Amino acid sequence: MGTTSTNESERQARAWLVHLTSGTATREDGEAFRRWCLSDARHAEAFARVRSIWDQLGPAIAERDRAVRSVRAVPRHGVRMGRRVFLATAVTASVAAVLVGRYGLDLGRDGDGAERLHTAVGEQRRVEVVSGVVVEMNTGTDIGLHRTGDVVTGLRLRRGEAVVRIEASRRTPFLVQVADARLDSSPGSSFAVRCIDSESAVTCMDGTTVLLRGGTQTLVKPSQQVAFDDQGQAPAIAVNPATALAWRDRVLIYDNQPLADVVADINRYRPGRIVITDRALAERRVHARFTLDQMADVATLIEDAYGAHATHLPGGWVLLS
């Protein structure tokens, strides 16, 4: 029975290895993989054994390159691709697929013809969408613009987060929508909107902002934040905009948060995905400050700071245990 269980764990581990490097793995897949590792100690052990395949990649890629050079000199019918060459070629193609930007064009149109603004992973943009309205977009943000004739009269945050500033000189109303809510703001106001997964939030920075949702109006005062989702709406809480919106200065600040939440947020700023496979490590409360320039090395920084073990896979995927 023990051997059968071990063989099954290794079969599943091989399947996970193939999928995580296929170029099609999603955030949900990362969470499913984490749960699989935590559900049985044999799973993590099996994956540790299977991942030794990556030690073979360096020689395999070198062999592939030699084979490619040989193809140029030998007729096609005289060349037989070896198993290791095939593996290296397949993995290289998968890695390239993972590295392709997942968010498409930064300015385009949806299927319904609505104009869009887009930022890719790790990208930030500042756009004056219309005279008197400036939008600062964070990583992985998708915004649809509403027009009346040739004039932009509003926007809908579809995904990500952004800061909207309405100049004091503007007199024409500008509608901002996020999830199932809309915002009414006075000239001279600025506020942040966020929509990550199924959770949304509005943070007022200056002026007055009124959240209109389900027939209810909620005044959001400066340095206050209101969060909401499909299950309801939380009361307004006091926040420090300099900390909550530190991304505007290319800084991420975490104060006494579970490492799992920290990593989930960091994953928005880098290609691939960091997955924590150890429950105790995931629940550990941390205080941390990272700059966006450190995102390429953030997994190593976490490894050094919290005594984790990192396994680096192609495409920016890292397993922390």
Secondary structure, DSSP 8 states (H G I E B T S, - for coil): -HHHHHHHHHHHHHHHHHHHTSS---HHHHHHHHHHHHH-HHHHHHHHHHGGGGGGHHHHHHHHHHHHHHHHHS-GGG----HHHHHHHHHHHHHHHHHS-TT--SEEE-TT--EEEE--TT--EEEEEETTEEEEE-TT-EEEEEEETTEEEEEEEEEEEEEEEE-TT--S--EEEETTEEEEE-TT-EEEEEEETTEEEEEEEES-EEEEETTEEEEE-TTEEEEEETTEE---EE--HHHHTGGGGTEEEEEEEEHHHHHHHHGGGSSS-EEE--HHHHH-EEEEEEEGGGGGGHHHHHHHHHT--EEE-GGG-EEE-
